[in-house]
Amino acid sequence: MPINLRSDTQTMPTEEMLEAMRHAPLGDDVFGEDPTVNRLELLSAQKLGKEAAMFVSSGTMGNLCALMSHTKPGEEVILEADAHIYYYEVGGFARIAGLSPRLVPGINGIMSIENIKAALRSKNIHYPPTGLLCIENSHNRGGGSVYSLHQMNEICQLAHGLNLKVHVDGARIFNASVALDVDVKELVKEADSIMFCLSKGLSTPVGSVLVGDVSFINRARKARKMLGGGMRQAGVIAAAGVVALEKMIDRLKEDHQNAHYIGKELSETAGLDVNLESVQTNMVYCNIGQLKVSLENFVQELNKEGIQVLPVEPDKIRIVTSRHISKEDAIETVKVIKKVAANYL
Ligand SMILES: *Cc1c(COP(=O)(O)O)cnc(C)c1O
């Protein structure tokens, strides 16, 4: 079996999840009658300390529903320059939500309060009105880096002072919460809405959840239906989400320990470059640009040795730990990457 470090989206459901899925009470969720979906939504809202929640098929759909529900077409959305919403969601913010992006440069994906202030528009006949500010925590392209509780609060307070809502792309908000050792409820207390994924480190096969206040979630339900995301007996997948929220959060710290181990070892390896400052959760981005090998070939060589990583153009590999990666796997991963890298010095 290869050691698959390409993504935590590749995690498989636990036996307990499969069992819960098999026995979940079901109904038509478009009618609001699926008891398992309702249970997952209630649990999600409680866990994040918000009024309401909505189950969606993917994080991309959750983010898009949030953008559509917070803004009007023609407005501008403030995003970090490497944000997943900007980078990896097919431009849905522009094409479907009708928003233009105002990009803020971050360090490892983390926007400073000064850079956000600099991006805020004054009133001027030429400018699109600002509709929303988004924070990604943890930050995917930033290397799994996290916004601290203080940073979250400071940004939300700045936005709210300007009557601007804040949406958190929290695909991995539980990784951030575990890494910071701050209750997730506390971490998102000042935010208006949060999307989190069940299908990543939490290990369910499908699904994400959007949370916020009741009127926001009601608008989001309309958006979800429009996008074709109204699912029927969705409790069959939501059941795994309930198990994820009850059982799978605390163990994320093991993934972080393994990622930290891999990151540290590779950072000390000739020809490889890892920005250890960004290795705060379950990801390691390793730059191989100094090696005398193409990214494609390097990834292929690792593959032959049973190590699967994700190439990130132009010159990085991404390594993501999850519940399927043991400490022994992490040790083996380091050993193989060091060996292959040594061939191309
Ligand atoms: C994975 C991810 C998403 C989207 O999730 P999908 O379920 O793949 O659509 C959104 N934001 C971030 C930061 C992610 O890592």
The ligand as a MOL file (V3000), in Angstrom:
LIG
                    3D

  0  0  0     0  0            999 V3000
M  V30 BEGIN CTAB
M  V30 COUNTS 15 15 0 0 0
M  V30 BEGIN ATOM
M  V30 1 C -10.9680 21.9910 0.5580 0
M  V30 2 C -11.2030 23.4330 0.7760 0
M  V30 3 C -12.3990 24.0450 0.3770 0
M  V30 4 C -13.4500 23.3810 -0.4780 0
M  V30 5 O -13.8640 22.1800 -0.1510 0
M  V30 6 P -14.4430 21.1180 -1.2410 0
M  V30 7 O -15.2530 20.2460 -0.3880 0
M  V30 8 O -13.2340 20.4730 -1.8310 0
M  V30 9 O -15.2410 21.8860 -2.2400 0
M  V30 10 C -12.5760 25.3630 0.7170 0
M  V30 11 N -11.6380 26.0440 1.3780 0
M  V30 12 C -10.4770 25.5020 1.7450 0
M  V30 13 C -9.4920 26.3220 2.4940 0
M  V30 14 C -10.2060 24.1740 1.4500 0
M  V30 15 O -9.0290 23.6490 1.8030 0
M  V30 END ATOM
M  V30 BEGIN BOND
M  V30 1 1 1 2
M  V30 2 1 2 3
M  V30 3 2 2 14
M  V30 4 1 3 4
M  V30 5 2 3 10
M  V30 6 1 4 5
M  V30 7 1 5 6
M  V30 8 2 6 7
M  V30 9 1 6 8
M  V30 10 1 6 9
M  V30 11 1 10 11
M  V30 12 2 11 12
M  V30 13 1 12 13
M  V30 14 1 12 14
M  V30 15 1 14 15
M  V30 END BOND
M  V30 END CTAB
M  END
